[in-house]
Structures are given as C-alpha cells and as structure tokens.
C-alpha cells in the first residue's frame, strides 16, 4: 500500500503501473479536494469519470462540468 503525498490521479496511477504498490490510500488530499476521485478520473481521461461517484453526487457535478465546457 502506498500512502502519503499522493496528490493526484496520474501520480497514483504511476505508482500502481510501476508496481510500487497494489493499493493507493489517500486521506489528507480528500480534505483539500473532497471530489478527489472525480478529479483523478478527469485527469486520467476516464471514459466515464462520473461513474466513480454515487449518483446522488454525480448528477450535479456532471451537469456542472458540461456548463463549464461551454
């Protein structure tokens, strides 16, 4: 497990891809960015980034993202 100073999705993905860990633990970064999972999915260009969130949260954030893209 990797923990500590993992700031974004690409960094977490690199740790996993390089075989340095099988699991990424984030904690304090969630205090900075409560939508860390969504931010990581967007940064990693996920095909369905809003699928990482419960529907109760994602419906607004997905709609907000479309407005911001305009």
mmJSON file of the N, C-alpha and C atoms, coordinates in Angstrom:
{"data_MODEL":{"atom_site":{
"group_PDB":["ATOM","ATOM","ATOM","ATOM","ATOM","ATOM","ATOM","ATOM","ATOM","ATOM","ATOM","ATOM","ATOM","ATOM","ATOM","ATOM","ATOM","ATOM","ATOM","ATOM","ATOM","ATOM","ATOM","ATOM","ATOM","ATOM","ATOM","ATOM","ATOM","ATOM","ATOM","ATOM","ATOM","ATOM","ATOM","ATOM","ATOM","ATOM","ATOM","ATOM","ATOM","ATOM","ATOM","ATOM","ATOM","ATOM","ATOM","ATOM","ATOM","ATOM","ATOM","ATOM","ATOM","ATOM","ATOM","ATOM","ATOM","ATOM","ATOM","ATOM","ATOM","ATOM","ATOM","ATOM","ATOM","ATOM","ATOM","ATOM","ATOM","ATOM","ATOM","ATOM","ATOM","ATOM","ATOM","ATOM","ATOM","ATOM","ATOM","ATOM","ATOM","ATOM","ATOM","ATOM","ATOM","ATOM","ATOM","ATOM","ATOM","ATOM","ATOM","ATOM","ATOM","ATOM","ATOM","ATOM","ATOM","ATOM","ATOM","ATOM","ATOM","ATOM","ATOM","ATOM","ATOM","ATOM","ATOM","ATOM","ATOM","ATOM","ATOM","ATOM","ATOM","ATOM","ATOM","ATOM","ATOM","ATOM","ATOM","ATOM","ATOM","ATOM","ATOM","ATOM","ATOM","ATOM","ATOM","ATOM","ATOM","ATOM","ATOM","ATOM","ATOM","ATOM","ATOM","ATOM","ATOM","ATOM","ATOM","ATOM","ATOM","ATOM","ATOM","ATOM","ATOM","ATOM","ATOM","ATOM","ATOM","ATOM","ATOM","ATOM","ATOM","ATOM","ATOM","ATOM","ATOM","ATOM","ATOM","ATOM","ATOM","ATOM","ATOM","ATOM","ATOM","ATOM","ATOM","ATOM","ATOM","ATOM","ATOM","ATOM","ATOM","ATOM","ATOM","ATOM","ATOM","ATOM","ATOM","ATOM","ATOM","ATOM","ATOM","ATOM","ATOM","ATOM","ATOM","ATOM","ATOM","ATOM","ATOM","ATOM","ATOM","ATOM","ATOM","ATOM","ATOM","ATOM","ATOM","ATOM","ATOM","ATOM","ATOM","ATOM","ATOM","ATOM","ATOM","ATOM","ATOM","ATOM"],
"id":[1,2,3,4,5,6,7,8,9,10,11,12,13,14,15,16,17,18,19,20,21,22,23,24,25,26,27,28,29,30,31,32,33,34,35,36,37,38,39,40,41,42,43,44,45,46,47,48,49,50,51,52,53,54,55,56,57,58,59,60,61,62,63,64,65,66,67,68,69,70,71,72,73,74,75,76,77,78,79,80,81,82,83,84,85,86,87,88,89,90,91,92,93,94,95,96,97,98,99,100,101,102,103,104,105,106,107,108,109,110,111,112,113,114,115,116,117,118,119,120,121,122,123,124,125,126,127,128,129,130,131,132,133,134,135,136,137,138,139,140,141,142,143,144,145,146,147,148,149,150,151,152,153,154,155,156,157,158,159,160,161,162,163,164,165,166,167,168,169,170,171,172,173,174,175,176,177,178,179,180,181,182,183,184,185,186,187,188,189,190,191,192,193,194,195,196,197,198,199,200,201,202,203,204,205,206,207,208,209,210],
"type_symbol":["N","C","C","N","C","C","N","C","C","N","C","C","N","C","C","N","C","C","N","C","C","N","C","C","N","C","C","N","C","C","N","C","C","N","C","C","N","C","C","N","C","C","N","C","C","N","C","C","N","C","C","N","C","C","N","C","C","N","C","C","N","C","C","N","C","C","N","C","C","N","C","C","N","C","C","N","C","C","N","C","C","N","C","C","N","C","C","N","C","C","N","C","C","N","C","C","N","C","C","N","C","C","N","C","C","N","C","C","N","C","C","N","C","C","N","C","C","N","C","C","N","C","C","N","C","C","N","C","C","N","C","C","N","C","C","N","C","C","N","C","C","N","C","C","N","C","C","N","C","C","N","C","C","N","C","C","N","C","C","N","C","C","N","C","C","N","C","C","N","C","C","N","C","C","N","C","C","N","C","C","N","C","C","N","C","C","N","C","C","N","C","C","N","C","C","N","C","C","N","C","C","N","C","C","N","C","C","N","C","C"],
"label_atom_id":["N","CA","C","N","CA","C","N","CA","C","N","CA","C","N","CA","C","N","CA","C","N","CA","C","N","CA","C","N","CA","C","N","CA","C","N","CA","C","N","CA","C","N","CA","C","N","CA","C","N","CA","C","N","CA","C","N","CA","C","N","CA","C","N","CA","C","N","CA","C","N","CA","C","N","CA","C","N","CA","C","N","CA","C","N","CA","C","N","CA","C","N","CA","C","N","CA","C","N","CA","C","N","CA","C","N","CA","C","N","CA","C","N","CA","C","N","CA","C","N","CA","C","N","CA","C","N","CA","C","N","CA","C","N","CA","C","N","CA","C","N","CA","C","N","CA","C","N","CA","C","N","CA","C","N","CA","C","N","CA","C","N","CA","C","N","CA","C","N","CA","C","N","CA","C","N","CA","C","N","CA","C","N","CA","C","N","CA","C","N","CA","C","N","CA","C","N","CA","C","N","CA","C","N","CA","C","N","CA","C","N","CA","C","N","CA","C","N","CA","C","N","CA","C","N","CA","C","N","CA","C","N","CA","C","N","CA","C","N","CA","C","N","CA","C"],
"label_alt_id":[null,null,null,null,null,null,null,null,null,null,null,null,null,null,null,null,null,null,null,null,null,null,null,null,null,null,null,null,null,null,null,null,null,null,null,null,null,null,null,null,null,null,null,null,null,null,null,null,null,null,null,null,null,null,null,null,null,null,null,null,null,null,null,null,null,null,null,null,null,null,null,null,null,null,null,null,null,null,null,null,null,null,null,null,null,null,null,null,null,null,null,null,null,null,null,null,null,null,null,null,null,null,null,null,null,null,null,null,null,null,null,null,null,null,null,null,null,null,null,null,null,null,null,null,null,null,null,null,null,null,null,null,null,null,null,null,null,null,null,null,null,null,null,null,null,null,null,null,null,null,null,null,null,null,null,null,null,null,null,null,null,null,null,null,null,null,null,null,null,null,null,null,null,null,null,null,null,null,null,null,null,null,null,null,null,null,null,null,null,null,null,null,null,null,null,null,null,null,null,null,null,null,null,null,null,null,null,null,null,null],
"label_comp_id":["UNK","UNK","UNK","UNK","UNK","UNK","UNK","UNK","UNK","UNK","UNK","UNK","UNK","UNK","UNK","UNK","UNK","UNK","UNK","UNK","UNK","UNK","UNK","UNK","UNK","UNK","UNK","UNK","UNK","UNK","UNK","UNK","UNK","UNK","UNK","UNK","UNK","UNK","UNK","UNK","UNK","UNK","UNK","UNK","UNK","UNK","UNK","UNK","UNK","UNK","UNK","UNK","UNK","UNK","UNK","UNK","UNK","UNK","UNK","UNK","UNK","UNK","UNK","UNK","UNK","UNK","UNK","UNK","UNK","UNK","UNK","UNK","UNK","UNK","UNK","UNK","UNK","UNK","UNK","UNK","UNK","UNK","UNK","UNK","UNK","UNK","UNK","UNK","UNK","UNK","UNK","UNK","UNK","UNK","UNK","UNK","UNK","UNK","UNK","UNK","UNK","UNK","UNK","UNK","UNK","UNK","UNK","UNK","UNK","UNK","UNK","UNK","UNK","UNK","UNK","UNK","UNK","UNK","UNK","UNK","UNK","UNK","UNK","UNK","UNK","UNK","UNK","UNK","UNK","UNK","UNK","UNK","UNK","UNK","UNK","UNK","UNK","UNK","UNK","UNK","UNK","UNK","UNK","UNK","UNK","UNK","UNK","UNK","UNK","UNK","UNK","UNK","UNK","UNK","UNK","UNK","UNK","UNK","UNK","UNK","UNK","UNK","UNK","UNK","UNK","UNK","UNK","UNK","UNK","UNK","UNK","UNK","UNK","UNK","UNK","UNK","UNK","UNK","UNK","UNK","UNK","UNK","UNK","UNK","UNK","UNK","UNK","UNK","UNK","UNK","UNK","UNK","UNK","UNK","UNK","UNK","UNK","UNK","UNK","UNK","UNK","UNK","UNK","UNK","UNK","UNK","UNK","UNK","UNK","UNK"],
"label_asym_id":["A","A","A","A","A","A","A","A","A","A","A","A","A","A","A","A","A","A","A","A","A","A","A","A","A","A","A","A","A","A","A","A","A","A","A","A","A","A","A","A","A","A","A","A","A","A","A","A","A","A","A","A","A","A","A","A","A","A","A","A","A","A","A","A","A","A","A","A","A","A","A","A","A","A","A","A","A","A","A","A","A","A","A","A","A","A","A","A","A","A","A","A","A","A","A","A","A","A","A","A","A","A","A","A","A","A","A","A","A","A","A","A","A","A","A","A","A","A","A","A","A","A","A","A","A","A","A","A","A","A","A","A","A","A","A","A","A","A","A","A","A","A","A","A","A","A","A","A","A","A","A","A","A","A","A","A","A","A","A","A","A","A","A","A","A","A","A","A","A","A","A","A","A","A","A","A","A","A","A","A","A","A","A","A","A","A","A","A","A","A","A","A","A","A","A","A","A","A","A","A","A","A","A","A","A","A","A","A","A","A"],
"label_entity_id":["1","1","1","1","1","1","1","1","1","1","1","1","1","1","1","1","1","1","1","1","1","1","1","1","1","1","1","1","1","1","1","1","1","1","1","1","1","1","1","1","1","1","1","1","1","1","1","1","1","1","1","1","1","1","1","1","1","1","1","1","1","1","1","1","1","1","1","1","1","1","1","1","1","1","1","1","1","1","1","1","1","1","1","1","1","1","1","1","1","1","1","1","1","1","1","1","1","1","1","1","1","1","1","1","1","1","1","1","1","1","1","1","1","1","1","1","1","1","1","1","1","1","1","1","1","1","1","1","1","1","1","1","1","1","1","1","1","1","1","1","1","1","1","1","1","1","1","1","1","1","1","1","1","1","1","1","1","1","1","1","1","1","1","1","1","1","1","1","1","1","1","1","1","1","1","1","1","1","1","1","1","1","1","1","1","1","1","1","1","1","1","1","1","1","1","1","1","1","1","1","1","1","1","1","1","1","1","1","1","1"],
"label_seq_id":[1,1,1,2,2,2,3,3,3,4,4,4,5,5,5,6,6,6,7,7,7,8,8,8,9,9,9,10,10,10,11,11,11,12,12,12,13,13,13,14,14,14,15,15,15,16,16,16,17,17,17,18,18,18,19,19,19,20,20,20,21,21,21,22,22,22,23,23,23,24,24,24,25,25,25,26,26,26,27,27,27,28,28,28,29,29,29,30,30,30,31,31,31,32,32,32,33,33,33,34,34,34,35,35,35,36,36,36,37,37,37,38,38,38,39,39,39,40,40,40,41,41,41,42,42,42,43,43,43,44,44,44,45,45,45,46,46,46,47,47,47,48,48,48,49,49,49,50,50,50,51,51,51,52,52,52,53,53,53,54,54,54,55,55,55,56,56,56,57,57,57,58,58,58,59,59,59,60,60,60,61,61,61,62,62,62,63,63,63,64,64,64,65,65,65,66,66,66,67,67,67,68,68,68,69,69,69,70,70,70],
"pdbx_PDB_ins_code":[null,null,null,null,null,null,null,null,null,null,null,null,null,null,null,null,null,null,null,null,null,null,null,null,null,null,null,null,null,null,null,null,null,null,null,null,null,null,null,null,null,null,null,null,null,null,null,null,null,null,null,null,null,null,null,null,null,null,null,null,null,null,null,null,null,null,null,null,null,null,null,null,null,null,null,null,null,null,null,null,null,null,null,null,null,null,null,null,null,null,null,null,null,null,null,null,null,null,null,null,null,null,null,null,null,null,null,null,null,null,null,null,null,null,null,null,null,null,null,null,null,null,null,null,null,null,null,null,null,null,null,null,null,null,null,null,null,null,null,null,null,null,null,null,null,null,null,null,null,null,null,null,null,null,null,null,null,null,null,null,null,null,null,null,null,null,null,null,null,null,null,null,null,null,null,null,null,null,null,null,null,null,null,null,null,null,null,null,null,null,null,null,null,null,null,null,null,null,null,null,null,null,null,null,null,null,null,null,null,null],
"Cartn_x":[0.858,0.0,0.901,0.556,1.259,0.373,0.986,0.251,1.186,0.626,1.393,1.858,1.484,1.899,1.516,0.418,-0.129,-1.176,-0.823,-1.599,-2.639,-2.438,-3.388,-3.47,-4.425,-4.665,-3.494,-2.876,-1.738,-0.587,-0.333,0.708,0.322,-0.924,-1.404,-1.323,-1.731,-1.698,-0.267,0.676,2.079,2.625,2.267,2.71,2.226,0.972,0.407,1.038,1.163,1.689,3.143,3.915,5.323,5.517,4.423,4.491,5.004,4.995,5.463,4.431,3.199,2.132,0.971,0.164,-1.056,-2.288,-2.104,-3.215,-2.731,-3.552,-3.262,-4.22,-3.672,-4.501,-4.383,-5.505,-5.496,-6.308,-5.922,-6.643,-6.672,-5.536,-5.483,-5.84,-5.527,-5.888,-7.402,-8.15,-9.611,-10.084,-9.286,-9.624,-9.439,-8.422,-8.147,-9.155,-9.443,-10.343,-11.308,-12.487,-13.453,-13.893,-13.68,-14.014,-12.766,-11.802,-10.534,-10.743,-11.642,-11.878,-12.311,-13.186,-13.626,-12.481,-11.729,-10.589,-9.584,-9.333,-8.404,-8.942,-10.215,-10.816,-10.767,-11.009,-10.939,-9.497,-8.546,-7.137,-6.611,-7.163,-6.744,-7.573,-8.432,-9.266,-10.11,-10.715,-11.601,-12.783,-13.23,-14.374,-15.648,-15.781,-16.961,-16.505,-15.948,-15.385,-16.399,-17.647,-18.641,-19.148,-18.778,-19.184,-18.457,-17.405,-16.671,-17.404,-18.456,-19.202,-20.594,-21.166,-22.565,-23.444,-24.501,-25.387,-25.899,-26.117,-26.624,-25.664,-24.378,-23.388,-23.09,-23.007,-22.505,-23.461,-24.765,-25.693,-25.415,-25.146,-24.877,-23.505,-22.496,-21.14,-21.012,-21.712,-21.683,-22.348,-23.468,-24.166,-23.31,-22.663,-21.784,-20.623,-20.041,-18.91,-19.318,-20.512,-20.985,-21.146,-21.62,-21.762,-20.384,-19.417,-18.068,-17.358,-17.722,-17.102,-17.531,-18.663,-19.182,-18.304],
"Cartn_y":[-1.173,0.0,1.231,2.187,3.47,4.516,5.342,6.377,7.556,8.745,9.938,10.696,11.948,12.86,12.351,11.634,11.243,12.298,13.178,14.393,14.324,13.456,13.44,12.057,11.935,10.662,10.14,10.982,10.491,9.982,10.639,10.172,8.809,8.673,7.401,6.298,6.605,5.619,5.185,6.131,5.799,4.868,5.098,4.225,2.801,2.672,1.345,0.716,1.481,0.958,0.513,1.208,0.861,-0.277,-0.756,-1.889,-1.555,-0.266,0.127,-0.173,-0.384,-0.69,-1.337,-2.064,-2.661,-1.863,-0.955,-0.187,1.222,2.205,3.598,4.037,4.638,5.169,6.688,7.343,8.803,9.2,10.246,10.704,12.209,12.798,14.25,14.972,14.381,15.027,15.147,14.251,14.364,15.591,16.046,17.282,18.482,18.424,19.504,19.478,18.28,18.104,16.965,17.274,16.221,15.41,15.966,15.252,14.666,14.221,13.712,12.594,11.701,10.578,11.092,12.066,12.655,13.407,14.181,14.917,13.956,12.84,11.839,11.223,10.891,10.297,11.267,12.541,13.547,13.716,13.759,13.924,12.734,11.556,10.346,10.092,11.042,10.975,9.704,9.389,8.239,8.416,7.327,7.397,7.785,7.366,7.696,8.201,9.405,9.876,10.012,10.298,10.497,9.186,8.072,6.764,6.404,7.148,6.86,7.392,8.159,8.766,8.171,8.202,7.807,8.75,8.244,9.031,10.285,10.191,11.345,12.536,12.268,13.341,13.667,12.644,12.822,13.59,13.523,14.176,15.674,16.299,17.739,18.04,17.293,17.56,17.324,16.322,16.059,17.212,17.665,18.792,20.058,20.282,21.44,21.404,20.241,20.092,20.469,20.087,20.424,21.922,22.597,24.058,24.71,24.206,24.771,24.57,23.527,23.246,24.23,24.893,25.813,26.976],
"Cartn_z":[0.0,0.0,0.0,-0.848,-0.873,-0.219,0.606,1.317,1.561,1.544,1.865,0.644,0.561,-0.513,-1.899,-1.992,-3.296,-3.613,-4.546,-4.739,-5.844,-6.838,-7.954,-8.59,-9.483,-10.154,-10.966,-11.803,-12.577,-11.699,-10.592,-9.681,-9.086,-8.659,-8.104,-9.157,-10.373,-11.457,-11.753,-11.73,-11.986,-10.91,-9.665,-8.569,-8.801,-9.2,-9.472,-10.709,-11.777,-13.04,-12.916,-12.099,-11.915,-10.926,-10.348,-9.432,-8.045,-7.682,-6.354,-5.271,-5.664,-4.707,-5.449,-4.689,-5.229,-4.823,-3.884,-3.329,-3.031,-3.353,-3.053,-1.954,-0.903,0.178,0.173,0.119,0.194,1.413,2.042,3.223,3.265,3.531,3.667,2.376,1.242,-0.032,-0.177,0.464,0.441,1.223,2.167,2.875,1.956,1.107,0.161,-0.979,-1.483,-2.621,-2.322,-1.775,-1.456,-2.679,-3.867,-5.109,-5.759,-4.935,-5.432,-6.449,-6.187,-7.121,-8.489,-8.504,-9.766,-10.43,-9.66,-10.213,-10.846,-10.173,-10.697,-11.984,-11.99,-13.195,-14.374,-14.121,-15.189,-15.674,-14.749,-15.122,-15.916,-15.639,-16.342,-17.599,-17.935,-19.147,-19.196,-18.062,-17.969,-18.93,-19.524,-20.445,-19.71,-18.466,-17.661,-16.297,-16.242,-14.978,-13.846,-14.17,-13.119,-12.539,-13.141,-12.629,-11.333,-10.973,-9.737,-8.51,-8.724,-7.623,-7.509,-6.319,-6.183,-7.011,-7.578,-8.441,-7.727,-6.419,-5.679,-5.747,-5.922,-6.045,-7.495,-8.304,-9.669,-10.575,-10.323,-11.247,-11.338,-10.196,-10.216,-10.811,-10.404,-10.882,-12.379,-12.884,-14.327,-15.084,-14.572,-15.198,-15.126,-14.001,-13.816,-14.803,-15.012,-15.926,-17.352,-17.758,-19.107,-19.259,-18.225,-18.273,-18.367,-17.638,-17.641,-18.98,-19.703,-21.007,-22.084,-21.897,-22.918,-23.151],
"occupancy":[1.0,1.0,1.0,1.0,1.0,1.0,1.0,1.0,1.0,1.0,1.0,1.0,1.0,1.0,1.0,1.0,1.0,1.0,1.0,1.0,1.0,1.0,1.0,1.0,1.0,1.0,1.0,1.0,1.0,1.0,1.0,1.0,1.0,1.0,1.0,1.0,1.0,1.0,1.0,1.0,1.0,1.0,1.0,1.0,1.0,1.0,1.0,1.0,1.0,1.0,1.0,1.0,1.0,1.0,1.0,1.0,1.0,1.0,1.0,1.0,1.0,1.0,1.0,1.0,1.0,1.0,1.0,1.0,1.0,1.0,1.0,1.0,1.0,1.0,1.0,1.0,1.0,1.0,1.0,1.0,1.0,1.0,1.0,1.0,1.0,1.0,1.0,1.0,1.0,1.0,1.0,1.0,1.0,1.0,1.0,1.0,1.0,1.0,1.0,1.0,1.0,1.0,1.0,1.0,1.0,1.0,1.0,1.0,1.0,1.0,1.0,1.0,1.0,1.0,1.0,1.0,1.0,1.0,1.0,1.0,1.0,1.0,1.0,1.0,1.0,1.0,1.0,1.0,1.0,1.0,1.0,1.0,1.0,1.0,1.0,1.0,1.0,1.0,1.0,1.0,1.0,1.0,1.0,1.0,1.0,1.0,1.0,1.0,1.0,1.0,1.0,1.0,1.0,1.0,1.0,1.0,1.0,1.0,1.0,1.0,1.0,1.0,1.0,1.0,1.0,1.0,1.0,1.0,1.0,1.0,1.0,1.0,1.0,1.0,1.0,1.0,1.0,1.0,1.0,1.0,1.0,1.0,1.0,1.0,1.0,1.0,1.0,1.0,1.0,1.0,1.0,1.0,1.0,1.0,1.0,1.0,1.0,1.0,1.0,1.0,1.0,1.0,1.0,1.0,1.0,1.0,1.0,1.0,1.0,1.0],
"B_iso_or_equiv":[0.0,0.0,0.0,0.0,0.0,0.0,0.0,0.0,0.0,0.0,0.0,0.0,0.0,0.0,0.0,0.0,0.0,0.0,0.0,0.0,0.0,0.0,0.0,0.0,0.0,0.0,0.0,0.0,0.0,0.0,0.0,0.0,0.0,0.0,0.0,0.0,0.0,0.0,0.0,0.0,0.0,0.0,0.0,0.0,0.0,0.0,0.0,0.0,0.0,0.0,0.0,0.0,0.0,0.0,0.0,0.0,0.0,0.0,0.0,0.0,0.0,0.0,0.0,0.0,0.0,0.0,0.0,0.0,0.0,0.0,0.0,0.0,0.0,0.0,0.0,0.0,0.0,0.0,0.0,0.0,0.0,0.0,0.0,0.0,0.0,0.0,0.0,0.0,0.0,0.0,0.0,0.0,0.0,0.0,0.0,0.0,0.0,0.0,0.0,0.0,0.0,0.0,0.0,0.0,0.0,0.0,0.0,0.0,0.0,0.0,0.0,0.0,0.0,0.0,0.0,0.0,0.0,0.0,0.0,0.0,0.0,0.0,0.0,0.0,0.0,0.0,0.0,0.0,0.0,0.0,0.0,0.0,0.0,0.0,0.0,0.0,0.0,0.0,0.0,0.0,0.0,0.0,0.0,0.0,0.0,0.0,0.0,0.0,0.0,0.0,0.0,0.0,0.0,0.0,0.0,0.0,0.0,0.0,0.0,0.0,0.0,0.0,0.0,0.0,0.0,0.0,0.0,0.0,0.0,0.0,0.0,0.0,0.0,0.0,0.0,0.0,0.0,0.0,0.0,0.0,0.0,0.0,0.0,0.0,0.0,0.0,0.0,0.0,0.0,0.0,0.0,0.0,0.0,0.0,0.0,0.0,0.0,0.0,0.0,0.0,0.0,0.0,0.0,0.0,0.0,0.0,0.0,0.0,0.0,0.0],
"pdbx_formal_charge":[null,null,null,null,null,null,null,null,null,null,null,null,null,null,null,null,null,null,null,null,null,null,null,null,null,null,null,null,null,null,null,null,null,null,null,null,null,null,null,null,null,null,null,null,null,null,null,null,null,null,null,null,null,null,null,null,null,null,null,null,null,null,null,null,null,null,null,null,null,null,null,null,null,null,null,null,null,null,null,null,null,null,null,null,null,null,null,null,null,null,null,null,null,null,null,null,null,null,null,null,null,null,null,null,null,null,null,null,null,null,null,null,null,null,null,null,null,null,null,null,null,null,null,null,null,null,null,null,null,null,null,null,null,null,null,null,null,null,null,null,null,null,null,null,null,null,null,null,null,null,null,null,null,null,null,null,null,null,null,null,null,null,null,null,null,null,null,null,null,null,null,null,null,null,null,null,null,null,null,null,null,null,null,null,null,null,null,null,null,null,null,null,null,null,null,null,null,null,null,null,null,null,null,null,null,null,null,null,null,null],
"auth_seq_id":[1,1,1,2,2,2,3,3,3,4,4,4,5,5,5,6,6,6,7,7,7,8,8,8,9,9,9,10,10,10,11,11,11,12,12,12,13,13,13,14,14,14,15,15,15,16,16,16,17,17,17,18,18,18,19,19,19,20,20,20,21,21,21,22,22,22,23,23,23,24,24,24,25,25,25,26,26,26,27,27,27,28,28,28,29,29,29,30,30,30,31,31,31,32,32,32,33,33,33,34,34,34,35,35,35,36,36,36,37,37,37,38,38,38,39,39,39,40,40,40,41,41,41,42,42,42,43,43,43,44,44,44,45,45,45,46,46,46,47,47,47,48,48,48,49,49,49,50,50,50,51,51,51,52,52,52,53,53,53,54,54,54,55,55,55,56,56,56,57,57,57,58,58,58,59,59,59,60,60,60,61,61,61,62,62,62,63,63,63,64,64,64,65,65,65,66,66,66,67,67,67,68,68,68,69,69,69,70,70,70],
"auth_comp_id":["UNK","UNK","UNK","UNK","UNK","UNK","UNK","UNK","UNK","UNK","UNK","UNK","UNK","UNK","UNK","UNK","UNK","UNK","UNK","UNK","UNK","UNK","UNK","UNK","UNK","UNK","UNK","UNK","UNK","UNK","UNK","UNK","UNK","UNK","UNK","UNK","UNK","UNK","UNK","UNK","UNK","UNK","UNK","UNK","UNK","UNK","UNK","UNK","UNK","UNK","UNK","UNK","UNK","UNK","UNK","UNK","UNK","UNK","UNK","UNK","UNK","UNK","UNK","UNK","UNK","UNK","UNK","UNK","UNK","UNK","UNK","UNK","UNK","UNK","UNK","UNK","UNK","UNK","UNK","UNK","UNK","UNK","UNK","UNK","UNK","UNK","UNK","UNK","UNK","UNK","UNK","UNK","UNK","UNK","UNK","UNK","UNK","UNK","UNK","UNK","UNK","UNK","UNK","UNK","UNK","UNK","UNK","UNK","UNK","UNK","UNK","UNK","UNK","UNK","UNK","UNK","UNK","UNK","UNK","UNK","UNK","UNK","UNK","UNK","UNK","UNK","UNK","UNK","UNK","UNK","UNK","UNK","UNK","UNK","UNK","UNK","UNK","UNK","UNK","UNK","UNK","UNK","UNK","UNK","UNK","UNK","UNK","UNK","UNK","UNK","UNK","UNK","UNK","UNK","UNK","UNK","UNK","UNK","UNK","UNK","UNK","UNK","UNK","UNK","UNK","UNK","UNK","UNK","UNK","UNK","UNK","UNK","UNK","UNK","UNK","UNK","UNK","UNK","UNK","UNK","UNK","UNK","UNK","UNK","UNK","UNK","UNK","UNK","UNK","UNK","UNK","UNK","UNK","UNK","UNK","UNK","UNK","UNK","UNK","UNK","UNK","UNK","UNK","UNK","UNK","UNK","UNK","UNK","UNK","UNK"],
"auth_asym_id":["A","A","A","A","A","A","A","A","A","A","A","A","A","A","A","A","A","A","A","A","A","A","A","A","A","A","A","A","A","A","A","A","A","A","A","A","A","A","A","A","A","A","A","A","A","A","A","A","A","A","A","A","A","A","A","A","A","A","A","A","A","A","A","A","A","A","A","A","A","A","A","A","A","A","A","A","A","A","A","A","A","A","A","A","A","A","A","A","A","A","A","A","A","A","A","A","A","A","A","A","A","A","A","A","A","A","A","A","A","A","A","A","A","A","A","A","A","A","A","A","A","A","A","A","A","A","A","A","A","A","A","A","A","A","A","A","A","A","A","A","A","A","A","A","A","A","A","A","A","A","A","A","A","A","A","A","A","A","A","A","A","A","A","A","A","A","A","A","A","A","A","A","A","A","A","A","A","A","A","A","A","A","A","A","A","A","A","A","A","A","A","A","A","A","A","A","A","A","A","A","A","A","A","A","A","A","A","A","A","A"],
"auth_atom_id":["N","CA","C","N","CA","C","N","CA","C","N","CA","C","N","CA","C","N","CA","C","N","CA","C","N","CA","C","N","CA","C","N","CA","C","N","CA","C","N","CA","C","N","CA","C","N","CA","C","N","CA","C","N","CA","C","N","CA","C","N","CA","C","N","CA","C","N","CA","C","N","CA","C","N","CA","C","N","CA","C","N","CA","C","N","CA","C","N","CA","C","N","CA","C","N","CA","C","N","CA","C","N","CA","C","N","CA","C","N","CA","C","N","CA","C","N","CA","C","N","CA","C","N","CA","C","N","CA","C","N","CA","C","N","CA","C","N","CA","C","N","CA","C","N","CA","C","N","CA","C","N","CA","C","N","CA","C","N","CA","C","N","CA","C","N","CA","C","N","CA","C","N","CA","C","N","CA","C","N","CA","C","N","CA","C","N","CA","C","N","CA","C","N","CA","C","N","CA","C","N","CA","C","N","CA","C","N","CA","C","N","CA","C","N","CA","C","N","CA","C","N","CA","C","N","CA","C","N","CA","C","N","CA","C","N","CA","C","N","CA","C","N","CA","C"],
"pdbx_PDB_model_num":[1,1,1,1,1,1,1,1,1,1,1,1,1,1,1,1,1,1,1,1,1,1,1,1,1,1,1,1,1,1,1,1,1,1,1,1,1,1,1,1,1,1,1,1,1,1,1,1,1,1,1,1,1,1,1,1,1,1,1,1,1,1,1,1,1,1,1,1,1,1,1,1,1,1,1,1,1,1,1,1,1,1,1,1,1,1,1,1,1,1,1,1,1,1,1,1,1,1,1,1,1,1,1,1,1,1,1,1,1,1,1,1,1,1,1,1,1,1,1,1,1,1,1,1,1,1,1,1,1,1,1,1,1,1,1,1,1,1,1,1,1,1,1,1,1,1,1,1,1,1,1,1,1,1,1,1,1,1,1,1,1,1,1,1,1,1,1,1,1,1,1,1,1,1,1,1,1,1,1,1,1,1,1,1,1,1,1,1,1,1,1,1,1,1,1,1,1,1,1,1,1,1,1,1,1,1,1,1,1,1]
}}}
